[in-house]
């Protein structure tokens, strides 16, 4: 039913307008007590065998919503209602910004992909912190907060901008993510170089620790799929050295290799997400796990369309997986189908728990 609706209506609508329309429906449904309870029962059934623990946080399962969908923390309960086990909001910047000029979001339907050059459009860390502080949760879910650099802030002053957001948001975050991998903020990806990344992550870690003294806020970094293999290794080594809690692999790509959509779409600038990212994201994840093993929690994202994709990420080394672009194409039953399929794969596997399956294929490959 959803795929028919998508084909007849959403494909004829501007992608960003369709996003805001669907987003509004989700938010409205989550505000109606009887309706949200019914929808959660249908769309978010729980599987005890999928219960997951990552960086000290307990979750109903391993599948979360990637950053970029709920930039301003306005639909956390709505996304939990749809079955996401954790919700990563943002990317949030130190100051509010409108993002890049429209048109800035494009559907590549034949490739089951999206290109976006949104440019971190968000309300800013102060407003988002106020919203999170006033929130009264309806559904229990883990909330991650993804922070990035304000566009007008020079690269040399990036650390201070990230620190400002960390100081405002850390107390409201179950975990924090430093995003240095979006292709849509000039100079941002330069911060992935270890000589820039080390002081940045150190500053954010210190800001979170002095702001939140009653617990340790887990800190992760999100990296690009376009990093060379030796740079992936360098980030992995740095994460271990600094005692980071996790790495998210991966963000969108600037590559356009193998696309079949019309050239007027594939030629748009911005980050490509969805199915075409699947193979490279999996390769980066395997390389990270071979490097860090169980010392750091890995989060797999990029081209996760179904339960098989999620299962392959877990076997490669991911404790958590995230989706976004496939949600646009699969609709409200996306998380339900993925959880059901993942539980079936675990039951048919030789592993007693999901934790036992994490990295199993990568460990075999390197033995």
C-alpha angles and dihedrals in degrees: 000000000000093000090054090048090048092051096045100040118009095047089057092051129079105266095233092047090049090050092053091046094052090043090054092051091051092050093048093049091051090056095059108081100208094040095048091048091051094046093048090051090052101037102031110043112166126235113200091205091060096058108132138195120202128171089346095308123118118219136181088239143337100267121100142165113260122231117271101057099074101030097166105037095250101127108036094127091044092056091045087051088057091056107265110147093208132013122213110201126200150351084232121185131203092253130029115262136177096224125223124333117276136282089064108135124066134182119220096193098177088054095040087233144120133218116205135178096173093145100217095296104188145133094257132253097281094055094042091049090053091049093050091046092054094044119118105198119230096184125034108244138145113253120207121192118213115201130193143172122285107243097234093050111100117242090245090060096044096108093058090050092052090046091054090056093044092052091051099041109030095086090056096045128091083198136358127223125200107212112205096149111073111117092209101075112070112247095003096118090054086073089069090075106105094235088060098033097054097062092039095054092042091054093048091047091052092046092052092047096051092043097048112038102164096064141011112256108217113239124208135175125218117216136194125252088225094071115116114249093253089053091051087054091049092052090047091052092047092050090054092045093052095042095241116178098223153348124224113214114221147014124182123302133233090211119108097187117147099006119150100188120109116289093241087065101037089050093062115112121239140070120321117218135173134050098349089061093057101094099043093044089053091049092052091048093052091049092050093049092048087054103042105021112185095338092093132031113243125207118203119211135155126082097005101155103155147359094284091056091049092047092051090052091051092049088048093055111280118134090185131029130197137200137194117142094048088056087066091055100034100041131201096338092058097101094039093055092044094051093047092050093045092052089051092051092049091050091051093047130085090245122101094205139014088250089060090053096051108114095352095134094044092050090052091049095054097044 
